[in-house]
Amino acid sequence: MKTIALPEMIHKKLIYLKLEEKKKNIAEIIDRLIEEHKENAFRQECELFRKRLAKKGDTLFDLLKKSRKIREEIANEWF
């Protein structure tokens, strides 16, 4: 267990969230916030990936077809 220093206003907001969501402790709130942050980052990366594909004129389906072709070529070469 570690202790971290928080500004009073952040502490109050965390306590409010804890009570609002009926969690046992603030660690559960922080864990949920971290998971939401990871999900948002993943969504942003997905959107960036889609934009890059669209800029190249490809779709995800096109990329999958190309990767399958490459895997087949490698498999034929090795086996």
N, C-alpha and C positions, 0 to 999 in steps of 0.2 A: 504494500500500500504506500502510495506517495501523496504528498501534500503539494498543492499548487496555490499560488496567490492569484486572486481574481479581484478586479475592481468591484466595488460594492454593487454597482448597477447590474453588472453581469451576474453576480451572485443572486441578486433578487430575481432576475429573469429566469435563471435556472431553477430556483425554488418554485417560482410560479409555474413553470413547465412541469416540474415534478408533481406538483399538486394537481394541475390540470389533467395530466395524463395518468394520474394515480400510479406512479412508479414508486418502488421501494426506496430508491436512492438516486442521487444526481448522476452517479456513474452510468446508470441505465439511460438517462437522457443524453449524456455525452456520447455514449456508444451509438445511440440512434442517430445523433447528429453526424457522427463520423461516417456511418453507413450511408446516410443520405448524401453526404458530400461525395463519397466514392461513386454512388449511382449517378449523380449529376455530372461528375467528371467523365464517367464512362459514356453517358449520353452525348456530351459535348464532343468527345473524341469520335464517336460514331457519326455524328453530324458532319464533322470535319472530313472524315473518311469518305462519306457519301458525296460531299461537295467536290473533293479531289477526284473521285471517280467520274462524276458528272462533267467536270472540267476536261477530263481526258476523253469524254464521250463514251464511257463504259458504264455498265451497270454491275451490280453484285453478281448477277447471273453470268455475265460475260467473264468476270474475274474467275468465277468458279469453273467455267468451261476451260479457260486458259490454264488454270492450276491443274485440272484433271489431265489435260493433254500433257503438261510437263511431267506429272507423276507417272503417266503411262510411258512416256519416253524414257524416264529414269529406270522404271521397272523393266522395260524391255532391254535396256542397256546392261543392267545388272543381272537379270535372271534370264 
